[in-house]
Amino acid sequence: MTDDATGRGAAERPPAIPFLRPAPPRLSDLVEHLRAIEDSGVFTNFGPVNTRLEAAMTERIFGGAGGCLTVGNATLGLMLAIRRAAGEGPPGRYALMPSFTFAATAQAAIWAGLTPLFCDIEPDTWLPSAASEEALLAEHGERIAVVVPYATFGNCLDLGRYARMARRHGVGIVVDAAASLGALDAEGRGFGAGFPHPVVFSMHATKTFATAEAGLIHCGDPATLAALRAMANFGFGAPRTATMPGLNAKLSEVGALLALARLEGFEHVVAHREKLADRYRRNLPDWEFQRLVGRRHAHQFVPVLLPHGGGRSRAEVLAALAREGIGAAHYFSPHLAEQPYFRGRCPAGGLAVTARVAGRILSLPLADAMTTEEVDRVCAALRAAAALRPAA
């Protein structure tokens, strides 16, 4: 008896390859350190484990440049950084960002009292389009309080361009680098190292730098970091006295412990994922991949565009992969301007490239424990699902 459309029996079904396989450090391996936290009586409030983590990340990820602030998650980090960068102003101001990004970015801007304003992306890197950003800055002028570029899928932005933009337009800058921990810029530095505006990273369980739920803000300006630290602690700029806008964004000591454990061996994790991503590209030479910028990419998954005229829709391809036990997804489709909460309330420039990329995007599985043989199997199944012949 068979149990699926392929005609295979249950015993013949190949092992599943899930889209994401979170692999944060195991708390059961950290019992002595957990006991130390218990014995200290300090569980939060930027305690000693957080302090060690911030110093270690500054030194080992960013080469000693600037400083770091831990936060409960990257969305909280964006909320704090956007609110401070925007400053005080009249209602009706905008946060300029790409529509091709995660909903958390736009939600953070709304919580900070701003309205997202969506720009287009570049057709090859999928990073925010410089022409689109400049056109919207010219059109809306001082109504744009902050620009929030996204380092798309961990790709390295030209941060020099955003530093010049801040000086030329007098606008705040907050970089959404959620998937970028482990990426290296063209000079081989950790992405964002020493940048004078906040760069916000995620350490969520599904990211390359996987913990459970955590975030990190890196910045080259000590005054900005000090202000964000106070804002993360209810805006207490004086002892138990709010002197600025704030909320509770602190990372627990247990969360910081997981991040310290993840830091050990992280270089191997990034290198292995890069090897797997390269194999995807070699196996699918006729497919359209994101053009990568910088010396090294921290791959969370592998995005690729379905070929034109492939013969099957994305839904059909995903269903065919699922029948083979292979998980896949489509980040970021629908893009933000297509999502019900943002559609109609958030203005946008022309989004022609965003629409083309989002309409064809497919996200392929990647994991710390994934093997090259599994990559080969995914690629073979994908070619068959899209009705394409294997590469010669």
VMD Tcl script that draws the C-alpha trace (Angstrom):
set ca {
  {0.00 0.00 0.00}
  {1.25 3.47 -0.82}
  {0.64 6.58 1.26}
  {1.38 9.55 -1.01}
  {1.19 10.82 -4.57}
  {4.64 9.47 -5.40}
  {3.54 5.85 -5.00}
  {6.08 5.20 -2.25}
  {5.16 3.35 0.90}
  {5.81 4.84 4.33}
  {8.97 2.77 4.73}
  {10.34 4.19 1.46}
  {9.71 7.85 2.27}
  {13.04 9.73 2.43}
  {13.92 11.49 5.69}
  {12.51 14.98 6.03}
  {14.59 18.08 5.38}
  {12.83 20.86 7.29}
  {13.12 24.45 6.14}
  {14.71 25.58 9.40}
  {16.27 23.47 12.15}
  {16.92 25.76 15.13}
  {20.04 24.70 16.98}
  {20.66 27.10 19.87}
  {23.02 26.04 22.65}
  {21.56 23.43 24.98}
  {20.67 24.75 28.41}
  {21.20 21.22 29.74}
  {24.90 21.63 28.86}
  {25.12 24.86 30.84}
  {23.88 23.69 34.24}
  {26.92 24.95 36.18}
  {26.57 28.39 34.60}
  {22.84 28.42 35.34}
  {23.58 27.60 38.96}
  {26.03 30.50 39.05}
  {23.27 32.83 37.86}
  {20.96 31.48 40.56}
  {23.64 31.88 43.21}
  {24.35 35.46 42.13}
  {20.76 36.52 42.61}
  {21.05 38.67 39.46}
  {18.72 37.55 36.69}
  {18.34 40.70 34.57}
  {19.05 44.48 34.62}
  {22.26 44.24 32.54}
  {23.90 41.87 34.98}
  {27.41 40.38 34.82}
  {26.63 37.79 32.12}
  {25.20 40.52 29.87}
  {28.25 42.65 30.55}
  {30.56 39.79 29.52}
  {28.49 39.16 26.40}
  {28.54 42.79 25.28}
  {32.32 42.94 25.70}
  {32.84 39.62 23.91}
  {30.63 40.58 20.96}
  {32.38 43.94 20.62}
  {35.77 42.29 20.54}
  {35.13 39.10 18.58}
  {32.42 40.16 16.11}
  {33.30 43.85 15.63}
  {37.07 43.78 16.17}
  {36.92 46.03 19.22}
  {35.24 48.91 17.36}
  {32.35 50.76 19.00}
  {30.22 49.00 21.57}
  {27.24 46.69 21.98}
  {23.96 46.69 23.90}
  {21.93 43.55 24.49}
  {18.15 43.69 24.16}
  {15.36 41.17 24.64}
  {14.90 40.81 20.87}
  {15.67 42.70 17.67}
  {12.18 44.20 17.41}
  {12.65 45.89 20.79}
  {16.04 47.09 19.56}
  {14.46 48.62 16.47}
  {11.75 50.29 18.54}
  {14.32 51.93 20.80}
  {16.71 52.95 18.03}
  {13.99 54.31 15.72}
  {12.39 56.29 18.55}
  {15.69 57.90 19.51}
  {16.79 58.56 15.92}
  {13.45 60.20 15.09}
  {13.57 62.51 18.11}
  {10.64 64.79 18.92}
  {8.53 66.15 16.10}
  {5.04 66.77 14.80}
  {2.68 63.91 14.03}
  {2.54 62.47 10.54}
  {6.26 61.82 10.10}
  {7.68 58.87 8.18}
  {10.17 56.06 8.61}
  {11.59 55.28 5.16}
  {12.26 51.57 4.65}
  {12.03 48.92 1.92}
  {8.77 47.09 1.41}
  {10.87 43.93 0.91}
  {11.54 43.22 4.58}
  {10.01 41.59 7.65}
  {6.89 43.01 9.30}
  {8.77 43.68 12.57}
  {10.58 46.63 10.98}
  {7.39 48.44 10.06}
  {5.72 47.49 13.34}
  {8.66 48.97 15.28}
  {8.31 52.26 13.39}
  {4.58 52.41 14.11}
  {5.17 51.76 17.81}
  {7.70 54.62 17.70}
  {4.95 56.93 16.46}
  {5.93 57.02 12.78}
  {4.30 55.86 9.56}
  {6.31 53.49 7.35}
  {7.09 54.85 3.88}
  {8.10 52.06 1.51}
  {10.87 52.25 -1.08}
  {11.90 49.83 -3.83}
  {14.93 47.51 -3.95}
  {17.83 46.91 -6.33}
  {17.19 44.13 -8.87}
  {20.36 42.12 -8.15}
  {21.38 42.66 -4.50}
  {17.76 43.11 -3.27}
  {19.09 45.87 -1.01}
  {17.18 49.17 -0.76}
  {17.29 51.12 -4.02}
  {19.38 54.29 -3.72}
  {17.36 55.96 -6.49}
  {14.07 55.10 -4.80}
  {15.26 56.34 -1.40}
  {16.56 59.62 -2.83}
  {13.36 60.22 -4.79}
  {11.25 59.77 -1.65}
  {13.59 61.97 0.40}
  {13.24 64.70 -2.24}
  {9.46 64.31 -2.33}
  {8.76 64.21 1.41}
  {11.67 66.21 2.83}
  {11.54 66.86 6.57}
  {8.50 64.62 7.02}
  {10.97 61.69 6.87}
  {12.29 61.43 10.42}
  {14.41 58.30 10.02}
  {15.66 55.97 7.29}
  {15.68 52.25 8.18}
  {17.57 50.33 5.48}
  {17.46 46.56 5.64}
  {20.60 44.50 5.05}
  {18.55 42.05 3.01}
  {19.02 38.43 4.11}
  {22.34 39.48 5.74}
  {23.73 41.18 2.62}
  {26.16 44.03 3.34}
  {24.80 47.53 2.81}
  {26.98 50.45 1.74}
  {27.01 52.09 5.16}
  {29.10 54.98 3.89}
  {26.16 56.01 1.71}
  {23.87 56.13 4.72}
  {26.37 58.17 6.75}
  {26.43 60.69 3.89}
  {22.64 60.59 3.68}
  {22.36 61.47 7.37}
  {24.64 64.48 6.94}
  {23.08 65.68 3.69}
  {19.43 65.34 4.69}
  {19.68 65.71 8.46}
  {17.77 62.45 8.84}
  {18.16 59.71 11.46}
  {19.56 56.34 10.42}
  {18.85 52.94 11.97}
  {20.16 49.84 10.17}
  {18.04 46.70 10.31}
  {20.68 43.96 10.19}
  {18.56 41.21 11.71}
  {20.25 38.36 9.81}
  {23.75 39.82 9.56}
  {25.68 38.59 12.62}
  {28.69 36.83 11.14}
  {28.71 38.77 7.86}
  {31.96 40.50 6.89}
  {32.17 43.68 4.82}
  {34.53 44.20 1.88}
  {37.39 45.01 4.25}
  {36.82 41.86 6.29}
  {35.27 43.64 9.30}
  {32.12 42.50 11.04}
  {29.25 44.21 9.24}
  {28.48 47.52 10.93}
  {31.72 47.70 12.92}
  {32.11 51.22 14.29}
  {29.19 52.70 12.32}
  {28.08 55.87 14.16}
  {24.36 55.01 13.88}
  {22.61 52.02 15.52}
  {22.84 48.67 13.75}
  {20.29 46.17 15.09}
  {20.88 42.40 14.96}
  {18.70 39.41 15.85}
  {19.83 36.39 17.85}
  {16.53 34.55 17.46}
  {16.54 30.75 17.47}
  {16.13 30.62 13.67}
  {19.02 32.95 12.89}
  {22.59 31.91 12.10}
  {23.60 33.28 15.51}
  {20.90 31.25 17.25}
  {19.90 31.59 20.88}
  {16.27 31.51 21.99}
  {15.05 35.11 21.79}
  {17.60 37.95 21.93}
  {18.87 40.99 20.07}
  {21.95 43.18 19.88}
  {22.51 46.83 19.02}
  {25.98 47.82 17.81}
  {27.03 51.45 17.47}
  {30.26 53.43 17.19}
  {28.88 56.37 19.19}
  {29.10 55.89 22.99}
  {26.51 58.59 23.70}
  {23.95 56.85 21.49}
  {24.56 53.52 23.21}
  {24.26 55.11 26.65}
  {20.96 56.71 25.72}
  {19.60 53.47 24.26}
  {20.64 51.58 27.41}
  {18.66 54.05 29.55}
  {15.68 53.81 27.20}
  {15.82 49.99 27.44}
  {15.48 50.37 31.22}
  {12.20 52.35 31.28}
  {13.91 55.59 30.24}
  {15.68 55.84 33.60}
  {18.32 58.48 32.93}
  {18.60 59.01 36.69}
  {18.09 56.46 39.48}
  {14.53 55.12 39.07}
  {13.57 58.38 37.36}
  {12.37 58.52 33.76}
  {14.09 61.32 31.85}
  {13.37 60.08 28.32}
  {11.00 57.73 26.48}
  {11.58 54.12 27.47}
  {10.33 50.59 27.84}
  {11.60 47.32 29.28}
  {13.85 45.85 26.60}
  {16.47 44.14 28.77}
  {17.86 40.70 27.97}
  {17.80 38.19 30.83}
  {21.03 36.72 32.18}
  {19.94 33.29 30.92}
  {19.46 34.75 27.44}
  {22.90 36.30 27.60}
  {24.37 32.96 28.70}
  {22.93 31.27 25.61}
  {24.50 33.95 23.41}
  {27.91 33.55 25.07}
  {27.70 29.82 24.43}
  {26.72 30.41 20.80}
  {29.75 32.63 20.32}
  {31.97 29.61 20.90}
  {32.37 27.82 17.60}
  {30.37 30.44 15.71}
  {33.05 30.86 13.04}
  {32.70 27.18 12.16}
  {28.91 27.57 11.92}
  {29.19 30.49 9.49}
  {31.81 28.71 7.39}
  {29.73 25.53 7.13}
  {26.61 27.44 6.11}
  {28.61 29.37 3.52}
  {29.87 26.07 2.07}
  {26.30 24.76 1.78}
  {25.07 27.99 0.17}
  {27.87 27.79 -2.39}
  {26.83 24.24 -3.22}
  {23.27 25.39 -3.88}
  {24.62 27.93 -6.36}
  {26.79 25.36 -8.13}
  {23.89 22.90 -8.35}
  {21.51 25.53 -9.76}
  {23.67 27.51 -12.21}
  {20.74 28.69 -14.32}
  {18.74 30.02 -11.39}
  {18.80 33.62 -10.21}
  {20.41 34.15 -6.80}
  {20.93 37.32 -4.81}
  {24.18 39.12 -5.70}
  {26.16 39.12 -2.49}
  {28.08 42.17 -1.28}
  {31.01 41.94 1.13}
  {33.61 39.33 1.93}
  {31.40 36.85 3.79}
  {27.68 36.23 4.14}
  {25.93 34.81 7.22}
  {23.35 32.56 5.56}
  {20.11 31.90 7.43}
  {18.49 30.15 4.45}
  {19.08 30.29 0.69}
  {16.78 32.62 -1.29}
  {16.46 32.10 -5.03}
  {14.09 33.29 -7.75}
  {11.96 30.79 -9.62}
  {12.94 30.83 -13.30}
  {10.75 32.56 -15.84}
  {8.71 30.07 -17.81}
  {9.51 27.22 -15.45}
  {6.13 25.68 -16.11}
  {4.84 25.57 -12.53}
  {3.66 28.14 -10.04}
  {5.41 28.71 -6.72}
  {2.55 27.03 -4.86}
  {2.93 23.96 -7.08}
  {6.71 23.90 -6.54}
  {6.31 24.17 -2.77}
  {3.73 21.38 -2.78}
  {5.98 19.14 -4.86}
  {8.91 19.76 -2.49}
  {6.68 19.00 0.50}
  {5.74 15.65 -1.05}
  {9.47 14.85 -1.11}
  {9.78 15.73 2.57}
  {11.52 19.06 1.87}
  {10.49 22.25 3.60}
  {10.72 25.63 1.84}
  {9.18 29.09 2.22}
  {8.92 32.49 0.47}
  {10.44 35.39 2.42}
  {9.29 38.19 1.90}
  {6.17 37.51 -0.09}
  {3.76 39.13 0.30}
  {5.96 42.17 0.79}
  {4.88 44.76 3.35}
  {2.86 47.01 1.05}
  {0.74 43.95 0.14}
  {0.00 42.94 3.75}
  {-3.43 43.93 5.13}
  {-2.25 45.93 8.15}
  {0.14 48.11 6.14}
  {-1.77 48.28 2.86}
  {-3.72 51.51 2.69}
  {-2.16 53.14 5.75}
  {1.49 53.23 4.61}
  {2.46 55.20 1.48}
  {5.01 53.89 -0.98}
  {7.07 54.91 -3.97}
  {7.16 52.77 -7.08}
  {7.71 49.12 -6.12}
  {8.16 47.47 -9.50}
  {11.35 45.59 -8.63}
  {9.99 44.57 -5.23}
  {6.91 43.11 -6.90}
  {9.00 41.13 -9.42}
  {11.34 39.70 -6.78}
  {8.63 38.97 -4.23}
  {6.52 37.27 -6.86}
  {9.26 34.75 -7.70}
  {11.15 34.36 -4.41}
  {11.67 30.92 -2.92}
  {13.59 30.24 0.32}
  {15.45 26.94 0.50}
  {16.47 25.05 3.65}
  {19.76 25.58 5.46}
  {20.89 24.43 8.90}
  {23.97 23.90 11.05}
  {23.63 20.13 10.77}
  {22.69 20.04 7.09}
  {24.94 18.01 4.78}
  {26.06 18.57 1.21}
  {24.16 15.42 0.26}
  {20.97 17.00 1.57}
  {21.65 20.12 -0.49}
  {22.06 17.92 -3.57}
  {18.77 16.22 -2.81}
  {16.95 19.54 -2.39}
  {18.33 20.82 -5.68}
  {17.37 17.67 -7.58}
  {13.86 17.83 -6.16}
  {13.61 21.55 -6.95}
  {14.62 21.07 -10.59}
  {12.06 18.31 -10.95}
  {9.39 20.35 -9.18}
  {9.96 23.33 -11.47}
  {9.97 21.06 -14.55}
  {13.57 21.91 -15.42}
  {16.21 19.50 -16.65}
  {19.31 18.95 -14.45}
  {22.38 20.96 -15.33}
  {24.69 19.08 -17.71}
}
mol new
graphics top color blue
foreach p $ca { graphics top sphere $p radius 0.5 }
foreach p [lrange $ca 0 end-1] q [lrange $ca 1 end] { graphics top cylinder $p $q radius 0.2 }
display resetview
